[in-house]
Amino acid sequence: MTTGRKVPSLEEDLGRLDAIVRALETEDVDLDRALALFEEGVERLRTARERLGEAELRLRQLRETADGGVRLDDLHRAGREPNDD
């Protein structure tokens, strides 16, 4: 069963995380609100990391070689020629 809630984009999650940090840095936030914000921040960070991990995996799988084949490649080597070592 779907709840009808829109899944936030990575950019929306990062924007909300920024807002949460700013809110937690103020001195006038009460403990209950601070805990709720912290909990929300942890959840948004977790989903953002998952989304980035999925994107990294997709990039690894889709790197094309010059002859049109596909190779798995470490992202740290992306943009370097094979003999740059």
Rosetta blueprint (number, residue, H / E / L):
1 M L
2 T L
3 T L
4 G L
5 R L
6 K L
7 V L
8 P L
9 S L
10 L H
11 E H
12 E H
13 D H
14 L H
15 G H
16 R H
17 L H
18 D H
19 A H
20 I H
21 V H
22 R H
23 A H
24 L H
25 E H
26 T L
27 E L
28 D L
29 V L
30 D L
31 L H
32 D H
33 R H
34 A H
35 L H
36 A H
37 L H
38 F H
39 E H
40 E H
41 G H
42 V H
43 E H
44 R H
45 L H
46 R H
47 T H
48 A H
49 R H
50 E H
51 R H
52 L H
53 G H
54 E H
55 A H
56 E H
57 L H
58 R H
59 L H
60 R H
61 Q H
62 L H
63 R L
64 E E
65 T L
66 A L
67 D L
68 G L
69 G L
70 V E
71 R L
72 L L
73 D L
74 D L
75 L H
76 H H
77 R H
78 A L
79 G L
80 R L
81 E L
82 P L
83 N L
84 D L
85 D L
